[in-house]
Amino acid sequence: MKNQQELAIQLIIDSWNSHIKRATKLFDSLSDEAIQNHIAPNRNSGTYLLGHLVAVHDGMLSLMNFGDKLHPELEQLFIRNPDGAALEKPSIAQLRSYWTEVNNVLNNKINEQTTDDWFKKHSAVSEEDFAKEPHRNKINILLTRTNHAAYHLGQLALLNK
Amino acid sequence: MKNQQELAIQLIIDSWNSHIKRATKLFDSLSDEAIQNHIAPNRNSGTYLLGHLVAVHDGMLSLMNFGDKLHPELEQLFIRNPDGAALEKPSIAQLRSYWTEVNNVLNNKINEQTTDDWFKKHSAVSEEDFAKEPHRNKINILLTRTNHAAYHLGQLALLNK
């Protein structure tokens, strides 16, 4: 029988896993041609949103003290710059493989955490600030990044014809 | 100093509040004319998504044992039937006012709950099943409905020109 804090953590992890699963299923269902379509006229392409999600999830590794980013170059391409910027980008096949890789590494690290680990500070907050703002912990990163994935999943679903 | 279960509950409530705030800000920024636009060609209108979110949030009242739905008629119009179904619907002004009303009632009830309350079963699961599946609790409803709001918020953002 899980205690309340274990149950709450498990809910948040389950919610993360369910969104990764849904996004993976969606990406897998889209051909390379279909994923290059834009979610709406003059809006992001599926390719950009795939790169954006990989970049944000890659950043979670360092934010949650799980290790270094695997593909730090993606931040410039898919977070700091908009879709359509004249930059050299990885191929769709590479982005698909990064998606699997980054989420697998995250998943392994997520499964290693104890309940106490989740309530430790993330890497972007100082010890001093964390003492005053204990909600700036690792489980909050997982929660907010799940919401972020849900937000873009709603957009990516528009690629399904 | 909050304990871990209180902190986890607070994170989930904060995440809910932040999405209600973002969605409200977005709806308020859209004129009645703009909200009738579709998020993409042949996709849902902003009006339908507003109605859909009100209907789902209204359903949370009964799911979380907070009371009866305020507008049970919305379920047929905005959950069971798609956009464009030939049904008589509330005006945009009415939907806007329902949005405020339903979220205010929810908010008041949310603020009344103790930590233990959040770990109690929601109304759509039996006592017997809940004994085996303790994650089917009220805080899980709040978490999954936040994700649901995030999903549609990603789509509604496309109405901003």
Interface residues (C-beta under 8 A of the other chain):
Chain A: M1 K2 N3 Q4 Q5 L7 A8 I9 Q10 L11 I12 D14 S15 H19 I39 A40 P41 R43 T115 D116 F119 P134 H135 N137 I139 N140 L143 T144 T146 N147 H148 A150 Y151 H152 L153 G154 Q155 L158
Chain B: M1 K2 N3 Q4 Q5 L7 A8 I9 Q10 L11 I12 D14 S15 H19 I39 A40 P41 R43 T115 D116 F119 P134 H135 N137 I139 N140 L143 T144 T146 N147 H148 A150 Y151 H152 L153 G154 Q155 L158
